[in-house]
Amino acid sequence: MSTSQPTTRIDEVVDGIYRIATYMPEFDLGFNQFLIDDERSALLHTGPYPMYEAVRGAVAEVLDPSRLEYVALLHFEADECGGMDRFAAEAPESTLIGSALSIGLNLSGWNYAGKVQGFADGEVLDLGRHKLRFLETPHVHHWDSMMLFEETTRSVFPADLYMQPGDQPPIVEEDLGDAMCELYRESGIFAHEQPVRAVVDRLETLDPEWMHTMHGGTITREALPRYTRALREQEFGYEGRLLGRDVVAPEDVVPGIGVPPA
């Protein structure tokens, strides 16, 4: 395992939207958060708990972290909300937001006492210049998964969809669709292609200008169709591997479906 220390950088990728990126060489993967600087500022994803100081420092380059009004988790997982309690402690008037399913079922049984608000599909949060529309996207990749569409800049925040391996620049125009699908096969995060492809179809109807991925760079409008084509044409569902480790024998797995029942 590499002993090099990860570095965190912040870049404005589109008007008022900043990408905070930390490359983790041991995983050969970047972990991103997005800061929206507006009348009511929002941080999308917090990063895992140990990454808090680096992410907070990046936020502080743009605005006082105590000004954060919303901290958004798009599904309940450490890299989405591992730092939520510390961000909330510094911004005590902030609200933790996410899908109604995630807020109601996950946070209701967690040791978190701050303000929360769950959103259903199609509801909109007005930040000022930016408007966040909530999209319920179950099983892409968790059952409580949600994505966001920022209406002013026509930006999609797809969480773990459209991820790319490696240390990617803020804006990506390169076709990394094959590498994306290979990463999904190796990590095993999608149980089946069907719900993913249904969401891909839905996102396409939004006609986005930007795809702000949680892992990798922001994909441009021009590059996006190549990634979408890979998701439609290649197999990437669970095939018995989790984070590169064989969990079951390959002959026991039905491609695109997973392990058949006993």
C-alpha positions in Angstrom: 0.0 0.0 0.0 1.2 3.5 -0.9 2.5 5.6 2.0 2.1 8.9 0.2 -0.2 11.4 1.8 -3.4 12.3 -0.1 -3.8 15.9 -1.2 -7.0 17.9 -1.4 -7.7 20.6 -4.0 -10.7 22.8 -4.7 -11.7 24.1 -8.2 -14.7 26.1 -9.4 -16.0 23.9 -12.2 -19.1 25.9 -13.1 -20.7 29.1 -11.8 -20.7 28.9 -8.0 -20.1 25.2 -7.9 -16.8 24.0 -6.5 -15.3 20.5 -6.7 -13.3 19.4 -3.6 -11.2 16.4 -4.6 -8.9 14.1 -2.7 -7.1 11.4 -4.5 -6.5 8.2 -2.5 -3.6 6.3 -4.1 -4.3 3.1 -2.2 -7.6 2.8 -4.0 -6.5 4.6 -7.2 -9.7 6.7 -6.8 -10.7 10.2 -6.1 -13.2 11.2 -3.5 -15.2 14.4 -4.3 -17.4 16.8 -2.5 -19.2 19.7 -4.1 -19.7 23.1 -2.5 -22.4 25.4 -3.8 -21.8 29.0 -2.8 -25.1 30.9 -2.8 -27.4 32.8 -0.6 -28.0 29.5 1.2 -24.8 27.5 0.8 -24.7 23.7 0.5 -22.1 21.0 0.8 -22.9 17.8 -1.2 -21.2 14.8 0.4 -18.9 15.3 3.4 -16.3 12.6 2.8 -15.4 10.0 5.4 -14.7 11.0 9.0 -10.9 11.1 8.7 -11.1 13.4 5.7 -13.0 16.1 7.6 -10.1 18.6 8.2 -9.0 18.5 4.6 -12.5 19.1 3.3 -13.2 21.8 5.9 -10.0 23.5 4.8 -11.1 23.5 1.2 -14.6 24.9 2.1 -12.9 27.6 4.1 -11.1 28.8 1.0 -14.5 29.9 -0.4 -16.7 30.6 2.6 -16.8 30.4 6.4 -17.9 26.8 7.1 -20.2 28.1 9.8 -22.3 29.6 7.0 -23.2 26.2 5.6 -27.0 26.0 5.6 -27.3 22.5 4.1 -25.2 19.4 4.1 -26.5 16.8 1.6 -26.0 13.0 1.7 -27.2 11.2 -1.4 -27.1 7.8 0.3 -26.1 6.6 3.7 -22.4 5.6 3.4 -19.2 6.8 5.0 -17.9 8.8 2.1 -21.3 10.5 1.8 -21.8 11.5 5.4 -18.9 10.4 7.6 -18.1 14.1 8.4 -21.7 15.2 8.9 -21.6 15.6 12.7 -18.5 17.8 12.6 -19.8 20.0 9.9 -23.1 20.4 11.7 -21.3 21.2 15.0 -19.5 24.1 13.3 -22.7 25.3 11.5 -25.3 24.6 14.2 -28.1 26.1 12.2 -27.4 23.8 9.2 -29.8 21.1 8.1 -28.7 17.6 6.9 -30.7 16.7 3.8 -31.2 13.6 1.7 -33.8 11.2 0.5 -36.9 10.8 2.7 -36.0 7.1 2.8 -32.5 7.7 4.0 -33.4 10.4 6.5 -36.4 8.5 7.9 -34.9 5.0 8.1 -31.2 5.5 8.5 -30.7 8.7 10.5 -33.7 8.0 12.7 -31.8 5.1 14.2 -28.4 6.9 14.3 -26.7 8.9 17.0 -27.4 12.2 15.2 -29.5 15.0 16.9 -29.2 17.8 14.4 -31.8 19.2 12.0 -32.7 16.9 9.2 -35.0 17.2 6.1 -35.9 14.4 3.7 -37.0 15.0 0.1 -39.2 13.0 -2.2 -38.7 12.7 -6.0 -39.3 16.0 -7.8 -39.1 18.3 -4.8 -36.9 21.4 -5.2 -34.7 23.2 -2.8 -34.1 26.9 -3.6 -30.6 28.1 -2.6 -30.9 31.5 -4.4 -29.3 31.4 -7.8 -29.2 27.6 -7.7 -32.2 25.3 -7.5 -31.7 21.6 -6.5 -34.2 19.1 -7.8 -34.2 15.8 -6.0 -34.4 12.6 -8.0 -35.0 9.2 -6.3 -32.8 6.6 -7.8 -33.2 3.4 -5.7 -30.5 0.7 -6.1 -28.1 3.0 -7.9 -26.2 1.9 -5.9 -28.0 1.8 -2.4 -31.7 1.4 -1.9 -31.9 4.9 -0.5 -29.9 6.5 -3.3 -30.8 9.9 -4.6 -29.3 12.2 -7.2 -29.6 16.0 -7.6 -30.2 18.1 -10.7 -29.2 21.8 -10.4 -31.6 23.6 -12.7 -29.7 26.8 -13.3 -26.4 25.3 -14.5 -28.1 22.1 -15.7 -25.8 20.1 -13.5 -26.4 16.5 -12.3 -24.8 15.2 -9.1 -25.0 11.4 -9.7 -23.2 10.1 -6.6 -21.5 6.8 -7.7 -22.8 6.8 -11.3 -20.4 7.7 -14.0 -17.3 7.3 -11.8 -13.8 7.1 -13.2 -10.7 5.5 -11.6 -7.5 7.4 -11.2 -6.5 10.9 -10.3 -8.7 12.8 -12.7 -8.7 16.6 -13.4 -11.7 18.8 -12.5 -13.1 18.5 -16.0 -13.0 15.3 -18.0 -13.5 15.1 -21.8 -11.6 11.8 -22.3 -13.6 8.7 -23.0 -13.1 6.5 -19.9 -16.3 4.4 -20.4 -14.5 1.1 -20.6 -12.5 1.9 -17.4 -15.7 2.9 -15.7 -17.4 -0.4 -16.4 -14.4 -2.4 -15.4 -14.3 -0.5 -12.1 -17.9 -1.4 -11.5 -17.3 -5.0 -12.3 -14.3 -5.1 -9.9 -16.0 -3.2 -7.1 -19.4 -4.9 -7.3 -21.4 -1.9 -6.3 -24.3 -2.4 -8.7 -26.3 -5.6 -8.2 -27.9 -5.4 -11.6 -27.8 -3.3 -14.8 -31.6 -2.7 -15.0 -32.1 0.0 -12.4 -28.9 1.8 -13.5 -29.9 1.9 -17.2 -33.4 3.2 -16.2 -31.7 6.1 -14.3 -29.4 6.7 -17.2 -32.4 7.1 -19.5 -34.0 9.5 -17.1 -30.9 11.6 -16.7 -30.6 11.8 -20.5 -34.1 13.4 -20.7 -32.8 16.2 -18.4 -30.3 17.2 -21.1 -27.5 18.1 -18.6 -24.5 20.3 -19.4 -22.4 18.8 -16.6 -22.2 15.5 -14.7 -20.4 16.1 -11.4 -19.3 12.7 -10.4 -18.4 11.7 -6.8 -15.4 9.8 -8.0 -13.5 11.2 -10.9 -13.8 14.4 -12.9 -16.9 16.4 -14.0 -17.9 15.0 -17.4 -18.8 17.5 -20.1 -21.9 17.5 -22.2 -19.9 16.5 -25.2 -18.2 13.5 -23.5 -21.2 12.2 -21.6 -22.8 10.2 -24.5 -19.7 8.0 -24.7 -20.1 7.0 -21.0 -23.8 6.5 -21.4 -23.2 4.2 -24.4 -20.8 2.1 -22.3 -23.4 1.7 -19.6 -26.0 0.6 -22.2 -23.8 -1.8 -24.1 -21.4 -3.3 -21.5 -22.0 -5.7 -18.6 -21.1 -4.1 -15.3 -23.4 -5.7 -12.7 -22.3 -7.8 -9.8 -20.4 -10.9 -10.9 -19.0 -12.2 -7.6 -16.3 -9.7 -6.9 -16.3 -7.0 -4.2 -13.5 -4.4 -4.3 -11.4 -6.8 -6.5 -11.9 -9.8 -4.2 -13.7 -13.0 -5.3 -16.6 -13.6 -3.0 -18.1 -16.7 -4.8 -16.8 -18.9 -7.6 -17.4 -17.4 -11.0 -19.4 -20.5 -12.1 -22.0 -19.7 -9.3 -22.8 -16.3 -10.7 -25.3 -15.4 -13.4 -23.9 -12.4 -15.2 -25.9 -9.2 -14.5 -28.0 -10.9 -11.9 -25.6 -12.2 -9.3 -25.6 -15.3 -7.2 -28.7 -17.5 -7.9 -30.7 -18.7 -4.9 -29.8 -22.1 -3.4 
